[in-house]
Amino acid sequence: MGAREKIAFLNGLLEGLSPKGEAEKKIYAGILEALGALADEIDEHSEILDEQQEFMEDLSEYCEQLEEDMDRLEGDFGDLEEYPEDDQDGTFDSRECPECGHVFFFRPEASEEDGALQCPECGFVIQD
């Protein structure tokens, strides 16, 4: 029997007892009202708990999918320790082509010995 059923049962018992004094009626009514409020809160907490459990299940599925994706990527790339260290500092410069206006990025060490760059858009050779 759930909380609501037990409260209804108590209410029926109290009606059957038919308390004599006004004070007794108020006390019993107050107790039943408090029990009803507790039952309402239990229902609300139960709904919140159900929502949280559903959220946790969704989150768990999402994490499992991420783990599968990571395993697949690790399998595709193999051991990253096998790749040589990149000695370059990873910085890029940008340049706007005076011929076509295309802005492109390049590594400073990638320019020719004479400082010439070729625009990847139009092929124009830019001299420094």
Residue pairs with C-beta under 8 A, 6 or more apart in sequence:
1 9
3 35
3 38
3 39
3 42
4 39
7 32
7 35
7 36
7 39
10 32
10 35
11 32
14 28
14 32
19 25
19 28
88 107
88 109
91 107
91 108
92 105
92 106
92 107
93 105
93 106
93 107
93 108
94 103
94 104
94 105
94 106
95 103
95 104
95 106
95 117
95 126
96 102
96 103
97 103
97 104
97 119
97 121
97 122
97 124
97 126
98 124
98 126
99 119
99 122
99 124
100 119
100 121
100 122
100 124
102 119
102 120
102 121
102 122
104 119
104 120
104 121
106 117
111 117
111 128
114 127
114 128
115 127
115 128
116 125
116 126
116 127
116 128
117 125
117 126
117 128
118 124
118 125
118 126
119 125
119 126
